[in-house]
Structures are given as C-alpha cells and as structure tokens.
Amino acid sequence: MPLEEARSLARAGMDALRRGDARAARGAFERLVAAGADDASACVALGLACRTQGDIDSALAAVDRALGREPRNLRALILKGDLLAGLGDARAASSFYLAVANQARAMGEVPADLRPEVERARSLCERFAGQLEEGVRARLRDQGLLQEGSSGRFLQSLDILFGHRQPYFQQPRYYFFPGLPQVQFFDRALFPWMDALEAATADMRAELAGVMGKEGPAFTPYVQSDPRRPRKEQDGLLDNPDWSALYLWKNGEIVPENAARFPRTLEAFAGVPVPRIPNRSPSILFSQLKAGARIPPHCGLVNTRLICHLPLIVPGQCRFRVGNETREWEEGRAWAFDDTIEHEAWNGSERTRVILLFEVWRPELAEEERALVTAMFEAIDAGSGERPAWEI
C-alpha cells in the first residue's frame, strides 16, 4: 500500500473513532493491518474499534499485535489492562496497569493527552492491589493465621508484598561477612544478658546525672574531622555538638578519666559479649542527641557485630528507624540492631536524649569465626602500621 494511501486510511479511521463510528474505524484499520501497515498505533486503534463493537477477542488480538511491536507502548498497555479488567481478571489487569505506571515513571515526561489515562491506570492498579490485599488478609484471618503473636517476619513480608514497606539489606562500608541473616531489629530472646543490663538503668542514669552539665568528662562531637583522612561533611554533622559522645571504652581501649566516673555502668557489662579486637573493639559510650537534632540515614562499617542501645534519658518524640521499621526509645528498654542496614534517628522534643551505645558480636557467629575475624583485623592493622580510624 502506498504511503499516502496508508496515511489517508489512518486519518479516516481516527476520524471515525472520534465521531463514534466503530464500524468505519474498524474497517479502515483492518485494511491497514492487512496491507502490512500495522504499526503499534494502528493496532491499538483497531483494538479500540473492536472493543467498542463488543468484539473482545479481536480487540485482544489487535492489542497483543501492538505489544508485539512495542512492548512498552503506553496506549497498548492501558488498553490491554482495560480489556482484562472487563473480563473480570483483576490480577492480570493490575499487572498491565503497574507496567503503565513503571513505564511512565521511566519516561519522566508523558504526552499531555495520555496523562489522564496514566493516572487512571495508576489509580486502578492501587485499587486492585488493595482488593487483593484485603482478600488475602481476610482469608488468613479466617484461618486464624493473623492473630496476635503471629510471626513478625511473616507480617513484615506481607507489608513488603503489598508495597507498604521496602526491603533493606546489609551494606557494610568496610567488611562484609557472607551468609548472615538480613535482620533489622533482633529478638531480645537471643540476648539473655539484656535483663541484667537493663536492671542497672537507674545506677547508670545516676552516674550520668553527676556528669551532665557539670565539671568533669565532656561530650565531644560524634563525627569528628581527622587530618589523616579526607574531609567528609556528612550532612552538617562533622564536628557538630548536636550529636555527641562520651566514651568509656573507645577503639578497644578504656578511657580512664571517663570510666572512673561510671563504675556501676561498667560493672553491668560483666556478662555482655562485647568484641575484643585490639585498636578496634569494644567501644562503649553515651550518645547524646540534642533537641531538634537529626542523624541522617547511614550504614555502619562491619556486619559481624550488632549495635545495642539502652535508653537512659528519653524526653519523648525520639524515634529511630532501621530499614523499614521505626521505633521510639523507651527508658530502660534495650534493643540490638544491625547498623549495616540503613538507619537514622530524630529527636523531636525540646530536651536532650541520651542512650548508652555499645557493640556485641552477632549471635550467629561461632566462636571460631569470631576468633578468625579478630585475627584478620589484627593482621590488617599489623600490615598497615597505622592505628585504624574505627567508629561505631
């Protein structure tokens, strides 16, 4: 078919569609397709005409032909979703509406005449997803599987499945030990020593009160510049006293002048499995976050340890996120988390928040593995001939 004749047929077909003459439109686009001028736009237009006539099978064949030529064609994806929705297959329809949303996002700028249709596809995708989620949760509840005490990991998996949370994974900035579970906050049952540590909360708080705002050991900015390392601004936290620390142990060495003021605090660590790695671990400190301050999202250095918090002074509105879970600190209630998973913190109150912060071995690591990790870091330090710049 000559090009000018094909263009004339296409114009005639589109004019017929606009005035609602599906029969004439279908005839024009069928002639185009039969002549081999079956680009994606012609196939979509044929599908629209067939759908208007109620011939769903032919409409599906036409739109499948369009997608065979242009798998990411927005008009074809929308039409396929609409046809499947009309057949009652919401699950299949939603997959095409989701493809529309993803493709539109990738394009950045969507043609103006398509924007309402893209928004409609997004809305339908969300509606179908909501209906599916409601049905799944209702069925599980009816089977008694979503009662209080159900597996927390499974409940999180449902939230991820239905788009309420995103998964986060370990991203250590220095050393990765493979094969360790991706866990954000750990079950406290894994840490039988936690009860004894929490029991010393009042003693720790009393010792802390004897220091804060008085002469004696001082809090220093948690993130400090180091002339031996390139300067990294770190979202305004560098040398900023809004987030500060008072170390009792730092990089594997006790800080005598500070530790002397906190004997009861350090006694509480008798049963805590802190790593013992020369020049590196343990580090035990009080972490102070001033009113209105925020610690931006970041990841820790190594995944062979966990970080523990024991909140001592929490004025309220102090929140902490690890991965896709956000919690509020409670005074005297400890937790352990994987700091190589992205985390951040806020103090939304008008007073200072202080927690006791320290590191412990991951419970999954066997004694042999802990010894191997320790020996590896010792070898690294011996080979470099330099004291490492280690941090919690």
ABEGO torsion letter per residue (X at the ends): XBAAAAAAAAAAAAAAAAAGBAAAAAAAAAAAAAAGBBBAAAAAAAAAAAAAAGBAAAAAAAAAAAAAABAABAAAAAAAAAAAAAAGBAAAAAAAAAAAAAAAAAAGBBBAAAAAAAAAAAAAAAAAAAAAAAAAAAAAAAAGAABBGBBAAAAAAAAAAAGABBBBBBBBAABBBBGBBBBBBBBAAABAAAAAAAAAAAAAAAAAAAABGBBEBBBBBABBBBAABBBBAGGGABGBAABBBBBABBGGBBBAAAAAABAAAAAAAAABBBBBBBGAOBBBBBBBBBBGBBBBBBBBABAABBBBBBBABBAEGBBBBBEABBBBBBBGBBBBBBAABBBBBBBABABBBBBBBBBBBBAABBAAAAAAAAAAAAAAAAAAGBBBBBBX
